[in-house]
């Protein structure tokens, strides 16, 4: 509903919710590719100018969204297909991937809160090579090219008393990675995208922004190295669900929901502090974390991925 405050971390949803007269705003381009056989939709939103950034409310950069309706189903072949495509997109967006890189993968979130545990779960299953490279060099892997991968789970401020950005920046200054890859749970505008969408961006991330809980930005400007963010929407605010349902009922009854949009928006104020996720989120987070982990392992040529190890 255009009248309600749209809380989303997905550039694709921001674009969809823009008014018609702003939909063709200069400085923003959209490319879409739909794979009918797999129902996989890949949308690339590129914000090229400050005008485009202002209209979208997001930094200049590239936002790639993979939508896979069956991503949470127990189909290993389909998961592998998504993972392969995700790895392909990552190779296109990570700078210098054709060379040997030192990469730090950061898993944001709280592992004690299921809907927020995606990042820690990905790092838990990632193939880590930095310590081996430091100790034995390439001889330990019998490869001509080996990316040096490290992992970090900074936790949340409620437990550490520190901003995630502060922890990450301190480790970056000490270990000097070439690129930081951040994995985090996001907020969506649409329930149909919960745990079925993956967004990649080269603009970094602002933790908690989708749920109104702003923290220090994890970006190239803040850390001094390129930051690639991978995110999956795992929650949607309750006001959006109620508002969408109410609008649908009004339309089915032949009434115009725009007539009551102001009253509806003001009446849902308290629901903006409530966030909803699916009942099978624990299972779905495990599935998605393995898909992302497998894509990262493939991107950095780290051998057998986590999907093949799932029992």
Helices and strands as residue ranges (DSSP letters): H 11-16, G 20-22, E 28-35, E 40-47, H 50-56, E 61-68, H 76-93, E 102-107, G 114-116, H 118-125, H 130-136, G 137-140, E 148-152, H 157-160, H 164-175, E 179-188, G 191-193, E 197-201, G 209-211, H 220-223, E 226-237, H 238-252, G 257-260, H 261-267, G 269-273, E 275-276, H 281-299, G 307-309
